[in-house]
């Protein structure tokens, strides 16, 4: 959601999502994400700053996620 910090990185087990932003009052689709892909507001998640993206489920989804802190901990341990 715009103005919020993206705190999770999502893995799509089932379903379809889209990412969009608002430009001059109109929704502009940016990305579509399907099964076995990851979805995140990239700049917001990695830099922990408020984002401008909306992420919307287009159908029922089954998602798994990892928090930013868990991602950081794993990155330090394994990279």
C-alpha positions as CSV (number, residue, x, y, z in Angstrom):
1,X,0.0,0.0,0.0
2,X,1.4,3.4,-0.9
3,X,3.1,5.2,2.0
4,X,3.7,2.0,3.9
5,X,7.0,0.1,4.3
6,X,6.9,-3.4,2.7
7,X,7.8,-5.7,5.6
8,X,7.5,-9.1,3.9
9,X,8.8,-10.9,0.8
10,X,6.0,-13.3,-0.4
11,X,6.4,-16.6,-2.2
12,X,3.4,-17.6,-4.3
13,X,2.4,-21.2,-4.0
14,X,-0.9,-20.8,-5.7
15,X,-2.7,-17.8,-7.4
16,X,-2.0,-14.7,-9.4
17,X,-1.2,-11.2,-8.1
18,X,-0.5,-7.9,-9.8
19,X,1.5,-4.8,-8.8
20,X,0.4,-1.4,-9.8
21,X,0.8,2.3,-9.0
22,X,-1.3,5.4,-9.5
23,X,-0.2,7.9,-12.2
24,X,-2.3,11.0,-12.7
25,X,-5.2,9.4,-11.0
26,X,-5.2,6.2,-13.0
27,X,-4.0,2.7,-12.1
28,X,-1.0,1.6,-14.1
29,X,-0.1,-2.2,-14.0
30,X,3.5,-2.7,-13.4
31,X,4.0,-6.5,-12.9
32,X,2.0,-9.7,-12.8
33,X,3.2,-12.5,-10.5
34,X,2.1,-16.2,-10.7
35,X,2.8,-19.5,-9.0
36,X,6.4,-20.2,-7.9
37,X,7.3,-16.5,-8.1
38,X,8.1,-14.0,-5.4
39,X,6.4,-10.7,-5.0
40,X,7.5,-7.6,-3.1
41,X,7.6,-3.9,-3.4
42,X,11.3,-3.9,-4.3
43,X,12.6,-0.5,-3.2
44,X,10.4,-0.4,-0.1
45,X,11.4,-3.9,1.1
46,X,15.1,-3.7,0.5
47,X,15.6,-0.1,1.6
48,X,12.8,-0.2,4.3
49,X,11.2,3.0,3.0
50,X,7.6,3.8,2.2
51,X,6.6,2.5,-1.2
52,X,4.3,3.7,-3.9
53,X,3.1,0.2,-5.1
54,X,-0.2,-1.6,-4.6
55,X,-0.1,-5.4,-4.7
56,X,-3.5,-7.0,-5.4
57,X,-4.6,-10.7,-5.5
58,X,-6.4,-11.4,-8.7
59,X,-7.6,-14.8,-7.5
60,X,-7.5,-16.8,-4.3
61,X,-3.9,-17.3,-3.3
62,X,-1.8,-19.4,-1.1
63,X,1.3,-17.4,0.0
64,X,4.3,-17.9,2.2
65,X,6.4,-15.1,3.4
66,X,9.6,-14.1,5.1
67,X,9.9,-10.9,7.1
68,X,12.6,-8.3,6.3
69,X,14.4,-9.1,9.6
70,X,14.3,-12.9,8.8
71,X,15.7,-12.1,5.3
72,X,18.5,-10.0,6.8
73,X,19.4,-12.8,9.3
74,X,19.5,-15.4,6.6
75,X,21.5,-13.1,4.3
76,X,24.1,-12.6,7.0
77,X,24.3,-16.3,7.8
78,X,24.4,-17.7,4.2
79,X,25.8,-15.0,2.0
